[in-house]
Amino acid sequence: MSINKVFITGATGYIGGSVAALLLKKGYEVSALVRKQADAEKLKALGITPVPGAIHDTAVLRKATENADAVIHTADADDVYSVVTFLEALKGTGKTFVFTSGSSLVGDNAKGEKGDIVYSEDIPVQPKLEKLHRVALNDHILAAAKENVRTIVIVPTMVYGTGTGIKPDSIQVPMLIDIAREKQAGVYIEKGENKWSNVHIEDLAALYVLALENAPTGSYFYAENGSASLKDVAVSISNMLGFGGKSLSISLDNAIEKWGPDAAAYGFASNSLVNADKAKKLLGWQPKYGSILEDIEQGSYKTIHASK
C-alpha cells in the first residue's frame, strides 16, 4: 500500500514535531492532532493540516485514521486507550501504525551504579515492575500485525539536539540543565556511573521516515548512536553553563523529591543501554551525530539555555 497521507499525534512536541517536519520535507501530506488553537495556527503555517481534538477523542482519532494512509503516534508512550482506538480503527486495513516507546523499559533501577547489559532487539526484556506496562503495550501493538495492521514500534533512547518542529527542546537534558543552573554545578544521582544510550533528534526523525517507508510489519527498532554516563553529561552541562566542569552528586531520595520516582529512578539513575544495529542494517539508517557531550557543550543547548 502506497503512503502519501500521514496522521501524527504529538506534532506540537519535540519528537513528533521533528518527524512531522521531515515528512513535509519529503513530500508527504501531514495532518496532526492538536488541542490549542494557537498551536493549530503554528502547524498550519508549516504546511500541516490541524485536526482539532485530544488524545482520547475516539471519534476524532477514528476519522483521522480513516483519512490517512499511516498513523504515527508520538504523543504518549504509556497511554493504552489511544492505542486501542487506533488499532481498532486500523484492523484489517493493511495501513501502517508507527508507535513511539522509550528505552527506560530496559532500565535497571541501578541507583546511579554502572551496568553493562546492552539490549538488542533479539534479547528479551525482563522489565522491572515499574515498566511492565510499557513492554506489554509494545507487545500488544506488534501482535496486531496478525490482524492486517502494519505495526512498527520505535524505541528512542536519550534524545538530544534542537528539534526541527515547533518545540526545539528535548526533555531529559533540559531538566538537568535547569537543576545545574540552580546548583551552580552539573548534577548527577548517587555515583552517576549509570549510562544511557542516546540519539540526536534529526537522526531519530530520519529513522521514523525510513521505518515508515521500508520496515516489515511487526518491526521493533531501538534508536541509538552512542552512550554516556550521567556524570559525564553533568560535567558537559557544567562546562556549557560556564561552571568549569564542576559537578555534584545528589541522593536518589532528593532526586525523587525534585522529579518524582519514575523520572528520577528510571530517567536519570538507571542504565538504559541498547544497540541499534538492526535499524542500520535492515533500513540503511545512517546516523550523522555521535556525541551528546559535544552537542551539549558546543551545540544546540548552549544556544537555547546558556543565556537563561
Protein Blocks (a to p, Z undefined) as FASTA:
>chain_A
ZZfbdcdehklmmklmmmmmmmmmnopacddddfblklmmmmmmnopacdeddfklmklm
mmmmmmpmbdcdfkbmkbmklmmmmmmmmgonlpacdddddfklmpghlnopacfbdcdf
klccdddfklmmmmmmmmmmmmmmmnopacddddddddedjdfblblbdfklmmmmmmmm
mnopacdehjlmaccddddfklmmmmmmmmmmmpcghiacdddebdddfklmmmmmmmmn
onnopacdddfklmmmmnojklmmmmmmcccdddfklmmmmnopacfbfcfklmmmmmmm
mmmmmmZZ
